Amino acid sequence: TSGARGATLSSRSERCVAPVDPSSGGDPVGAGDAFTAALGIGLLRGSGLSRIGGRANRYAAYGASPPGGGARGTEERRTGPEGARGRAARDG
């Protein structure tokens, strides 16, 4: 990962540079943990690197957006950066 510059993911057959939307303010504590969790889930699901990189960067940016390393309300923690409706529509 390259922090605010995004991440590069590589496999034997694929290489992906996943940019990140800059977050405003916040605290980067936990962003790498969120990225790694989304990366692991994507790999276990067999998703392509481009999809994994984009999702992992969204989760990292979401984790870094509030002050204090991810202090959020219960509902926000449960639904994540894409929200319950976004996940249901996407994962269908």
N, C-alpha and C positions, 0 to 999 in steps of 0.2 A: 504494500500500500504506500501511497505517497501523500497521505493527509488530504489537504484541500485540493491537491492536484489529481485526485482520483486513485485508481488502482490498475495494475496490469495483471491479468490472469492468463496462464498458459497451460496447455496440455500437450500431449504428443501431436495432436492434429489441429489444434485451434489456439489462437492468441487473440486476446481482447484487451483493449484499453478502455476502461470504464470511467468517464468523467464524472465529476460530482457537482451538483448545484451548490454554490457557496451558501453556507448558513450564516445568518446574521447573529452575532453575539453568541451567547451560550458558553458552554464549557465542554472541551473535548474529552473529558474524563469518561471513559466507557465507550467511546466511539469505536475503538478497535475491537472491543468485545462484541459489540452489536454487529460489526462487519463480519467478524469471524463466525458468529452464530448463523447469520444469514448465508454465508458462504458454505458452511457445513450442511445446512438444510438443503440448499440448492444442489450440492454435489450428491447427497443421498437420494434426492428426487430424480437425479439424472438430467437436470436442466442444462441448457447450453451456457457457455461461459458469459456470453453477452447478457443474457437474462440474469444470471447469478450476479455479475458485477454491478448491474444497474440496481438490483434489489438490495444488495449488500451496501452499496453506497447510500441508498435512501435510508436504510436503517441506521447507518453510522451518522448521517446528517441529522436524523431525527433524535438520536441519542445525544448528540452534541448541541442541540438547539436550546434547551432550557439551561438556566444557570444552575450550578450545583451538581453537575454530573448526572442528569437524568431524573431530577425530582419532578414527577408528574402525578396527576390524579389517577385514581384506580381505573376509570374507564379508558383513559388514554394509554395506560400501561397494558391493558387487556387487548386493545384493538390495534396498537402499533401505528406506524406512519401511513399505512394504506387504509386503515379503518375496516370495520367488519364488512361493509357493503363492497368495498373495493376488492377484498379478498374473495368474497363469495362470487362476484361477477367474473373475476379473473380465473379462479381455480375451478369454478362451476362444477 
